[in-house]
Amino acid sequence: MDQMDQAYMEELARVNAALEDALKAAEEANQAKSRFLSSMSHDIRTPMNAIVGMTSIALAHIDEKARVHDCLEKIQTASAHLMSLVNDVLDMSRIDSGRMSLGEEEFSLSDLVHEVAVIVEPQAEQKGHTLTMDIEDISQENLMGDPLRLRQILVNIINNAVKYTPDGGEIRIRFAQRPAPDRKGGLAVWLDFSCRDNGIGMSQEFLERIFLPFERVQNTTISRIEGTGLGMSIVKRLVDGMGGAITVESREGEGSCFTVALPLAASPRKRKEPGLPVGQPVLVAELHDGRAAQITACLRNAGLEPVRLSTGLEAVTRLTEAQYEGRMPCALLLGQELADMPSLDVATHVRQLAGPGFPILLVSSDDWPQIEYRATRAGVNAFVPCPLFPSRLLEALSSLTCQTGQEQQAAGDADADYSQHRVLLVEDNELNQEIAMELLGMTSVQVDVAGDGAQAVELFQNSPEGWYEIIFMDIQMPVMNGYDATRAIRELPRGDAGNVWIVAMTANAFMEDVRLAREAGMDEHISKPVDVERLTEILRKRLGSHTER
């Protein structure tokens, strides 16, 4: 009996200890949520105050164009920040409720990395950071996985580095791959990503809590940086969901290094090898030894013969001699930096010397839309963005060396005239209609409007074949929603029903919503509030290659 009593007492003690631990964990969770709600109240009110205040100022000075323009820019900045706060909270809510699912689709790693660069580089430039992206040992560029969630992981980590590194800091990003076993018997790799900064760093105590929701460093420096404290928790749960691992090393005042390893299957589709003039020389004009080595290694592995130069004068001299001797190289690759003159000045000299048919490629980390006009005028035929992926370089080189001079000239002169194209906007909300019409109106494209999915199907059915080239489709609408309208259009017995681009333009912005849109037959997805650059990208992709009717 004594032994039974002792066992009972021990069990009771274990239960009580477990209950005390659970109570302590619940109290800590409640305290964390209270701190979160307190900081969120401040963080949401800050951009809201800017939006409301700047709107009042703009209305009070409606006739002062410069004042109104300044107010609108500040409203735009505050709105973008408010949207990021809302997205973090909604993402965490979906993860906690178990409604988050990961996609499995083919994507290009080079496209993904360049998308990430486009997102993070402007913020780094604003703070005067040196942001470097290194691409090492990439054997598989076409992968299977969830590109949207992967991009979210990368952007979140890099944004943190930008945010918590004082002005003028250094941030170094690295991508690499190594073999990984695939359970399905196919080829797979580990994608290794690291982000190292020389920012403010973190204490060892906080490192133990960094991936917990609602946690933020409590010090005078961080208190001036807005955020939800959810970013790293979301990243950790996404990485775990993908079967990967994330680690962080940090010291206060010395910076941090985040490392992520994710297992990804290689795409079963074999990439088409680009046609290249094997054995032909290619001039590579680049001062920076590291970039030049990467470019020349890529060309040499493809069977070409790179010739390294470091000045514009060397490039012009070499081409003059080659032209005289009748042994012209197949192309010139201009790097971002030369010892004696800007790359675009070299392009101008080479174009005058070699004529319109000679391929000139610019390999640079510059923002192409900002320099495209000047580069094209200087004679550049193609742009290859950095960080450099071999596929991008070889495909661009192949497309130019396989074209005739007349084809190159035609490609350079192609300039889409959107005023000759017509799109259908399907939107039930009048204010959203007005906004979308205004944004589309900036491109001169012709726009018809339908108030719900049923009207959209009727308008499309009664229009001549090929009348609409893009349909921008809202999802949640009365009478017929966007998914059903898309399916109805795809099933119509007419030639353009399967070819017309249908783009979801909706506030349904989660990964599951993107997947549902694709399953319904939609080609692209734009989330609200509508980003102008994303909208123009869609128009350029669909209409830019189309000639006038």
C-alpha positions as CSV (number, residue, x, y, z in Angstrom):
1,M,0.0,0.0,0.0
2,D,2.9,2.3,0.8
3,Q,4.4,1.7,-2.6
4,M,1.1,2.4,-4.3
5,D,0.7,5.7,-2.3
6,Q,4.3,6.7,-3.2
7,A,3.7,5.9,-6.9
8,Y,0.5,7.9,-6.8
9,M,2.2,10.9,-5.2
10,E,5.0,10.8,-7.7
11,E,2.5,10.7,-10.6
12,L,0.5,13.6,-9.0
13,A,3.8,15.6,-8.7
14,R,4.5,14.9,-12.4
15,V,1.0,16.1,-13.4
16,N,1.3,19.2,-11.2
17,A,4.7,20.0,-12.7
18,A,3.3,19.6,-16.2
19,L,0.3,21.8,-15.4
20,E,2.6,24.4,-13.9
21,D,4.8,24.4,-17.1
22,A,1.7,24.7,-19.2
23,L,0.4,27.6,-17.1
24,K,3.8,29.3,-17.3
25,A,3.9,28.8,-21.1
26,A,0.4,30.2,-21.5
27,E,1.2,33.2,-19.3
28,E,4.4,33.9,-21.4
29,A,2.4,33.5,-24.6
30,N,-0.2,36.0,-23.3
31,Q,2.5,38.4,-22.3
32,A,4.1,38.1,-25.7
33,K,0.7,38.8,-27.4
34,S,0.1,41.7,-25.1
35,R,3.4,43.2,-26.1
36,F,2.7,42.4,-29.7
37,L,-0.7,44.2,-29.6
38,S,0.9,47.2,-27.9
39,S,3.6,47.5,-30.5
40,M,1.2,46.8,-33.4
41,S,-1.1,49.6,-32.1
42,H,1.8,51.9,-32.4
43,D,3.1,50.5,-35.7
44,I,-0.3,50.6,-37.4
45,R,-1.1,54.1,-36.1
46,T,2.2,55.5,-37.3
47,P,1.6,55.0,-41.1
48,M,-2.1,55.6,-40.7
49,N,-1.3,59.0,-39.1
50,A,0.9,59.8,-42.1
51,I,-1.8,58.8,-44.6
52,V,-4.5,60.7,-42.8
53,G,-2.3,63.8,-42.1
54,M,-0.8,64.0,-45.6
55,T,-4.3,63.6,-47.2
56,S,-5.5,66.5,-45.2
57,I,-2.5,68.6,-46.2
58,A,-2.9,67.7,-49.8
59,L,-6.6,68.7,-49.8
60,A,-5.7,72.0,-48.1
61,H,-3.1,72.8,-50.8
62,I,-4.9,71.2,-53.8
63,D,-3.7,74.0,-56.2
64,E,0.0,73.6,-55.2
65,K,1.3,70.9,-57.4
66,A,4.7,70.4,-55.7
67,R,3.1,70.3,-52.3
68,V,0.5,67.7,-53.4
69,H,3.1,65.6,-55.1
70,D,5.2,65.5,-52.0
71,C,2.2,64.5,-49.9
72,L,1.3,61.7,-52.4
73,E,4.8,60.3,-52.3
74,K,4.7,60.2,-48.5
75,I,1.2,58.6,-48.6
76,Q,2.5,56.0,-51.0
77,T,5.4,55.1,-48.7
78,A,3.2,54.9,-45.6
79,S,0.7,52.8,-47.5
80,A,3.3,50.3,-48.6
81,H,4.5,49.9,-45.0
82,L,1.0,49.5,-43.7
83,M,0.3,46.8,-46.3
84,S,3.5,44.9,-45.2
85,L,2.3,44.9,-41.6
86,V,-1.2,43.6,-42.5
87,N,0.4,40.9,-44.7
88,D,2.6,39.7,-41.8
89,V,-0.4,39.4,-39.5
90,L,-2.6,37.6,-42.0
91,D,0.2,35.2,-43.0
92,M,0.8,34.3,-39.3
93,S,-2.9,33.8,-38.8
94,R,-3.1,31.3,-41.7
95,I,-0.1,29.4,-40.6
96,D,-1.4,29.1,-37.0
97,S,-4.8,27.9,-38.3
98,G,-3.2,25.3,-40.4
99,R,-4.6,26.7,-43.7
100,M,-1.2,27.3,-45.3
101,S,-0.2,24.9,-47.9
102,L,3.0,24.8,-50.0
103,G,2.9,24.6,-53.8
104,E,4.9,22.2,-56.1
105,E,5.5,23.8,-59.4
106,E,8.4,24.4,-61.8
107,F,10.3,27.6,-61.4
108,S,13.6,29.2,-62.6
109,L,16.1,29.9,-59.8
110,S,17.7,32.7,-61.9
111,D,14.3,34.4,-62.3
112,L,13.6,34.0,-58.6
113,V,17.0,35.5,-57.5
114,H,16.6,38.4,-59.9
115,E,13.1,39.1,-58.6
116,V,14.5,39.1,-55.0
117,A,17.2,41.5,-56.1
118,V,14.7,43.9,-57.7
119,I,12.7,44.0,-54.4
120,V,15.6,44.5,-51.9
121,E,18.1,46.6,-53.9
122,P,16.2,49.9,-53.8
123,Q,15.9,49.7,-50.0
124,A,19.6,48.9,-49.6
125,E,20.5,51.8,-51.9
126,Q,18.4,54.2,-49.8
127,K,20.5,53.3,-46.8
128,G,23.8,53.5,-48.7
129,H,24.5,49.8,-48.2
130,T,26.9,47.7,-50.3
131,L,24.8,44.7,-51.3
132,T,26.6,41.8,-52.9
133,M,25.1,38.7,-54.3
134,D,27.4,35.7,-55.1
135,I,26.3,32.8,-57.2
136,E,28.3,29.7,-56.6
137,D,28.1,26.0,-57.8
138,I,24.6,26.1,-59.3
139,S,24.1,22.9,-61.1
140,Q,20.2,22.9,-61.4
141,E,18.5,26.2,-62.3
142,N,15.1,24.8,-63.1
143,L,13.6,23.5,-59.9
144,M,10.3,22.2,-58.4
145,G,8.8,23.8,-55.3
146,D,6.9,26.9,-54.1
147,P,8.6,29.9,-55.6
148,L,6.3,32.4,-53.9
149,R,7.0,31.1,-50.4
150,L,10.7,30.7,-51.2
151,R,10.8,34.4,-52.4
152,Q,9.1,35.3,-49.1
153,I,11.8,33.6,-47.1
154,L,14.6,35.3,-48.9
155,V,13.1,38.7,-49.0
156,N,12.2,38.6,-45.3
157,I,15.8,37.7,-44.3
158,I,17.5,40.2,-46.6
159,N,15.0,43.0,-45.6
160,N,15.9,42.3,-41.9
161,A,19.6,42.7,-42.7
162,V,18.9,46.0,-44.6
163,K,16.7,47.2,-41.8
164,Y,19.0,46.4,-38.9
165,T,22.3,47.5,-40.5
166,P,23.2,51.2,-40.0
167,D,23.6,53.4,-43.1
168,G,26.6,52.6,-45.2
169,G,26.8,48.9,-44.1
170,E,27.7,45.8,-46.0
171,I,25.4,42.9,-46.8
172,R,26.6,39.8,-48.6
173,I,24.2,37.2,-50.1
174,R,25.3,33.8,-51.2
175,F,23.5,31.1,-53.2
176,A,24.9,27.6,-53.8
177,Q,23.8,24.1,-54.4
178,R,24.9,20.6,-53.4
179,P,23.5,17.1,-54.2
180,A,20.5,15.9,-52.1
181,P,18.7,12.5,-52.1
182,D,15.2,12.6,-53.6
183,R,12.7,10.2,-52.1
184,K,11.0,9.9,-55.5
185,G,14.2,8.7,-57.2
186,G,14.7,11.8,-59.2
187,L,17.5,14.4,-59.1
188,A,17.4,16.8,-56.2
189,V,19.6,19.5,-54.6
190,W,20.1,21.4,-51.4
191,L,19.7,25.1,-52.1
192,D,22.1,26.9,-49.7
193,F,21.4,30.5,-49.0
194,S,23.3,32.8,-46.6
195,C,22.9,36.5,-45.7
196,R,25.7,38.1,-43.7
197,D,25.7,41.7,-42.5
198,N,27.7,44.0,-40.3
199,G,24.7,45.5,-38.5
200,I,23.8,45.9,-34.9
201,G,23.6,42.2,-34.2
202,M,21.7,40.4,-31.4
203,S,22.4,39.2,-27.9
204,Q,22.7,35.5,-27.2
205,E,19.6,35.7,-25.0
206,F,17.5,37.0,-27.9
207,L,18.9,34.5,-30.3
208,E,17.0,31.8,-28.3
209,R,13.7,33.6,-28.9
210,I,14.2,35.0,-32.4
211,F,11.9,32.5,-34.1
212,L,9.1,32.9,-31.6
213,P,6.1,34.9,-32.8
214,F,5.6,38.5,-31.5
215,E,9.2,38.7,-30.3
216,R,11.2,41.9,-31.0
217,V,14.5,43.1,-29.6
218,Q,13.9,45.6,-26.8
219,N,16.4,48.4,-27.0
220,T,16.5,52.1,-28.0
221,T,17.8,51.3,-31.5
222,I,15.2,48.8,-32.4
223,S,12.3,50.7,-30.9
224,R,12.7,53.2,-33.7
225,I,12.4,50.5,-36.4
226,E,8.8,49.5,-37.2
227,G,7.7,45.9,-37.5
228,T,5.4,43.2,-36.2
229,G,8.0,40.8,-34.8
230,L,6.4,38.1,-37.0
231,G,8.8,38.0,-39.9
232,M,11.3,35.5,-38.5
233,S,8.6,33.3,-37.1
234,I,7.0,33.1,-40.5
235,V,10.3,32.3,-42.1
236,K,11.0,29.5,-39.6
237,R,7.7,27.9,-40.1
238,L,8.0,28.1,-43.9
239,V,11.5,26.6,-43.9
240,D,10.3,23.8,-41.6
241,G,7.3,23.2,-43.8
242,M,9.7,22.8,-46.8
243,G,11.8,20.2,-44.9
244,G,14.7,22.6,-44.6
245,A,16.8,24.1,-41.8
246,I,17.6,27.7,-40.7
247,T,20.4,28.8,-38.4
248,V,21.6,32.2,-37.2
249,E,24.9,33.5,-35.7
250,S,25.1,36.9,-34.3
251,R,27.0,39.2,-31.9
252,E,25.9,42.5,-30.6
253,G,27.6,45.3,-32.5
254,E,29.2,42.9,-35.0
255,G,26.4,41.8,-37.3
256,S,24.5,38.6,-38.1
257,C,24.5,35.7,-40.5
258,F,21.4,33.8,-41.4
259,T,21.9,30.4,-43.2
260,V,19.1,28.5,-44.9
261,A,19.2,25.0,-46.5
262,L,16.2,23.8,-48.5
263,P,15.8,20.5,-50.3
264,L,14.4,21.0,-53.8
265,A,13.7,18.6,-56.6
266,A,15.2,19.4,-60.1
267,S,12.7,19.9,-62.9
268,P,12.0,16.7,-64.8
269,R,12.0,18.7,-68.0
270,K,15.4,19.0,-69.6
271,R,16.4,22.5,-70.5
272,K,17.0,23.1,-74.2
273,E,20.6,23.7,-74.8
274,P,21.2,27.0,-76.6
275,G,22.8,27.0,-80.0
276,L,26.2,28.6,-79.8
277,P,29.1,29.1,-82.3
278,V,31.4,26.6,-80.5
279,G,35.1,27.4,-80.9
280,Q,34.5,31.1,-81.8
281,P,36.2,33.9,-79.8
282,V,34.1,36.2,-77.6
283,L,35.6,39.5,-76.2
284,V,35.0,40.0,-72.5
285,A,35.6,43.6,-71.4
286,E,35.5,43.8,-67.6
287,L,37.9,45.3,-65.0
288,H,36.7,43.4,-62.0
289,D,38.7,40.1,-61.8
290,G,35.9,38.2,-60.0
291,R,33.2,39.1,-62.5
292,A,35.5,38.5,-65.5
293,A,36.5,35.1,-64.1
294,Q,32.9,34.1,-63.7
295,I,32.0,35.2,-67.3
296,T,35.0,33.6,-68.9
297,A,34.5,30.3,-67.1
298,C,30.8,30.2,-68.2
299,L,31.8,30.8,-71.9
300,R,34.7,28.3,-71.8
301,N,32.4,25.6,-70.3
302,A,30.0,26.2,-73.2
303,G,32.8,25.6,-75.8
304,L,33.5,29.3,-76.7
305,E,36.9,31.0,-76.5
306,P,36.7,34.1,-74.2
307,V,39.3,36.8,-74.6
308,R,39.6,38.9,-71.4
309,L,40.1,42.7,-71.7
310,S,40.1,45.3,-69.0
311,T,39.8,48.6,-70.9
312,G,37.5,50.1,-73.6
313,L,40.6,51.0,-75.6
314,E,41.7,47.4,-75.7
315,A,38.3,46.3,-76.9
316,V,38.2,48.9,-79.7
317,T,41.8,48.1,-80.8
318,R,41.2,44.4,-80.8
319,L,38.1,44.7,-82.9
320,T,39.8,47.1,-85.3
321,E,42.6,44.6,-85.9
322,A,40.1,41.7,-86.2
323,Q,38.0,43.5,-88.7
324,Y,41.0,44.4,-90.8
325,E,42.2,40.7,-90.7
326,G,38.7,39.3,-91.3
327,R,38.5,37.3,-88.1
328,M,35.9,39.1,-86.1
329,P,34.8,37.6,-82.7
330,C,31.2,36.4,-82.5
331,A,30.3,39.0,-79.8
332,L,31.4,41.5,-77.3
333,L,30.4,41.2,-73.6
334,L,30.7,44.5,-71.8
335,G,31.0,44.3,-68.1
336,Q,29.8,46.9,-65.5
337,E,33.2,48.5,-65.0
338,L,36.2,49.3,-67.2
339,A,39.5,51.0,-66.4
340,D,39.3,53.9,-68.8
341,M,35.7,54.7,-69.8
342,P,32.0,53.9,-69.2
343,S,30.8,50.7,-70.8
344,L,28.1,52.5,-72.8
345,D,30.7,54.8,-74.4
346,V,32.6,51.7,-75.5
347,A,29.4,50.3,-76.9
348,T,28.9,53.5,-79.0
349,H,32.5,53.3,-80.4
350,V,32.1,49.5,-81.2
351,R,28.7,50.0,-82.9
352,Q,30.2,52.7,-85.2
353,L,33.2,50.5,-85.9
354,A,31.6,47.0,-86.3
355,G,28.2,48.0,-87.8
356,P,24.6,47.1,-86.9
357,G,25.0,43.3,-87.1
358,F,27.7,42.8,-84.5
359,P,26.3,41.5,-81.1
360,I,27.0,43.7,-78.0
361,L,25.8,42.4,-74.6
362,L,25.9,44.4,-71.4
363,V,26.5,42.2,-68.3
364,S,25.7,44.4,-65.3
365,S,23.8,44.7,-62.0
366,D,22.4,48.1,-63.1
367,D,18.6,48.6,-63.1
368,W,17.9,47.9,-66.8
369,P,14.7,50.0,-67.0
370,Q,16.7,53.1,-65.9
371,I,19.5,52.6,-68.5
372,E,17.6,50.8,-71.3
373,Y,17.1,53.9,-73.4
374,R,20.7,55.0,-73.2
375,A,22.0,51.5,-73.7
376,T,19.9,50.8,-76.7
377,R,20.9,54.1,-78.3
378,A,24.6,53.3,-77.6
379,G,24.2,50.0,-79.6
380,V,23.6,47.4,-76.9
381,N,21.6,44.4,-78.2
382,A,20.9,42.6,-75.0
383,F,21.2,42.9,-71.2
384,V,22.3,40.1,-68.9
385,P,21.6,40.9,-65.2
386,C,23.8,40.2,-62.3
387,P,24.1,38.2,-60.2
388,L,25.1,36.1,-63.2
389,F,23.5,32.8,-64.0
390,P,25.1,30.8,-66.9
391,S,21.7,30.1,-68.6
392,R,20.9,33.8,-68.9
393,L,24.2,34.6,-70.5
394,L,24.3,31.7,-72.9
395,E,20.6,32.1,-74.0
396,A,21.1,35.8,-74.7
397,L,24.3,35.1,-76.6
398,S,22.6,32.3,-78.5
399,S,19.7,34.5,-79.5
400,L,22.0,37.2,-80.9
401,T,24.6,35.0,-82.7
402,C,21.8,33.1,-84.4
403,Q,20.0,36.2,-85.6
404,T,20.8,38.0,-88.8
405,G,21.7,41.7,-88.7
406,Q,18.2,42.6,-90.0
407,E,16.5,40.5,-87.3
408,Q,18.6,42.2,-84.6
409,Q,17.6,45.6,-86.0
410,A,14.0,44.6,-86.0
411,A,14.1,43.4,-82.5
412,G,15.8,46.6,-81.4
413,D,13.2,48.7,-83.1
414,A,10.2,46.8,-81.7
415,D,8.2,49.2,-79.6
416,A,4.7,48.0,-78.5
417,D,2.0,50.5,-79.2
418,Y,-0.6,49.7,-76.5
419,S,-3.2,52.1,-77.9
420,Q,-3.9,49.5,-80.6
421,H,-4.8,46.8,-78.1
422,R,-7.9,46.2,-76.1
423,V,-8.4,44.6,-72.7
424,L,-11.4,43.7,-70.6
425,L,-11.5,44.8,-66.9
426,V,-13.9,42.8,-64.8
427,E,-14.5,44.5,-61.4
428,D,-17.7,45.0,-59.4
429,N,-16.4,47.8,-57.0
430,E,-16.8,51.2,-58.6
431,L,-13.8,52.7,-56.7
432,N,-11.6,49.8,-57.7
433,Q,-12.9,50.2,-61.3
434,E,-11.8,53.9,-61.3
435,I,-8.4,53.1,-59.9
436,A,-7.8,50.2,-62.4
437,M,-9.0,52.4,-65.3
438,E,-6.7,55.2,-64.3
439,L,-3.7,52.8,-64.1
440,L,-4.5,51.1,-67.4
441,G,-5.1,54.5,-69.0
442,M,-1.5,55.5,-68.3
443,T,-0.5,52.8,-70.9
444,S,-2.9,54.1,-73.6
445,V,-4.5,50.6,-73.9
446,Q,-8.2,50.5,-74.7
447,V,-10.4,49.2,-71.8
448,D,-13.9,47.8,-71.7
449,V,-15.5,47.2,-68.3
450,A,-17.7,44.4,-66.9
451,G,-19.4,44.7,-63.5
452,D,-19.4,40.9,-62.7
453,G,-18.3,37.6,-64.1
454,A,-21.5,37.0,-66.1
455,Q,-21.2,40.3,-67.9
456,A,-17.6,39.4,-68.7
457,V,-18.6,36.1,-70.3
458,E,-21.3,37.8,-72.3
459,L,-19.0,40.6,-73.5
460,F,-16.4,38.1,-74.5
461,Q,-18.9,35.8,-76.2
462,N,-20.4,38.6,-78.2
463,S,-17.1,40.2,-79.3
464,P,-15.2,39.4,-82.5
465,E,-12.6,36.7,-82.2
466,G,-9.3,38.2,-80.9
467,W,-11.0,41.4,-79.8
468,Y,-9.7,41.2,-76.2
469,E,-6.0,40.2,-75.6
470,I,-6.1,40.4,-71.8
471,I,-8.9,40.0,-69.3
472,F,-8.2,41.4,-65.9
473,M,-10.5,39.4,-63.6
474,D,-11.6,40.1,-60.1
475,I,-12.4,37.1,-58.0
476,Q,-15.1,37.9,-55.5
477,M,-18.1,39.4,-57.5
478,P,-21.9,39.1,-57.4
479,V,-23.8,36.9,-60.0
480,M,-20.7,35.0,-61.1
481,N,-17.3,35.0,-59.4
482,G,-14.0,35.2,-61.3
483,Y,-13.1,31.5,-61.1
484,D,-16.4,30.5,-62.6
485,A,-16.3,33.2,-65.3
486,T,-12.8,32.1,-66.3
487,R,-13.9,28.5,-66.6
488,A,-16.9,29.6,-68.7
489,I,-14.7,31.6,-71.0
490,R,-12.3,28.8,-71.5
491,E,-15.1,26.4,-72.4
492,L,-16.6,28.7,-75.1
493,P,-16.5,27.2,-78.6
494,R,-14.3,29.8,-80.3
495,G,-10.6,29.9,-81.3
496,D,-9.4,32.6,-78.8
497,A,-11.2,31.2,-75.7
498,G,-8.1,29.1,-74.8
499,N,-5.5,31.8,-75.8
500,V,-6.8,35.0,-74.3
501,W,-4.8,35.9,-71.3
502,I,-6.9,36.0,-68.1
503,V,-5.2,37.8,-65.2
504,A,-6.5,37.6,-61.7
505,M,-6.6,41.1,-60.2
506,T,-7.8,40.5,-56.7
507,A,-7.4,41.0,-53.0
508,N,-7.1,37.2,-52.7
509,A,-3.4,37.3,-52.4
510,F,-2.3,34.1,-50.6
511,M,-0.5,31.2,-52.3
512,E,-3.7,29.1,-52.2
513,D,-5.5,31.9,-54.1
514,V,-2.8,32.0,-56.8
515,R,-3.1,28.2,-57.1
516,L,-6.9,28.4,-57.4
517,A,-6.6,31.0,-60.1
518,R,-4.3,28.8,-62.1
519,E,-6.5,25.8,-61.6
520,A,-9.4,27.9,-62.9
521,G,-7.5,28.7,-66.1
522,M,-5.9,32.0,-65.3
523,D,-2.5,32.9,-66.7
524,E,-1.2,35.5,-64.2
525,H,-2.1,37.0,-60.8
526,I,-2.0,40.6,-59.6
527,S,-2.8,41.2,-55.9
528,K,-4.6,44.4,-54.7
529,P,-3.6,47.1,-54.1
530,V,-2.4,47.0,-57.7
531,D,1.3,47.6,-58.2
532,V,1.9,49.7,-61.3
533,E,5.2,48.0,-62.2
534,R,3.5,44.5,-62.0
535,L,0.7,45.8,-64.2
536,T,3.0,47.2,-66.8
537,E,5.0,44.0,-66.7
538,I,1.9,41.9,-67.6
539,L,1.1,44.3,-70.4
540,R,4.6,44.2,-71.7
541,K,4.8,40.4,-71.5
542,R,1.5,39.9,-73.4
543,L,1.3,42.9,-75.7
544,G,4.9,43.9,-76.2
545,S,5.6,41.2,-78.7
546,H,2.3,41.7,-80.6
547,T,2.2,43.8,-83.7
548,E,-0.6,46.2,-84.5
549,R,-3.8,44.8,-85.8
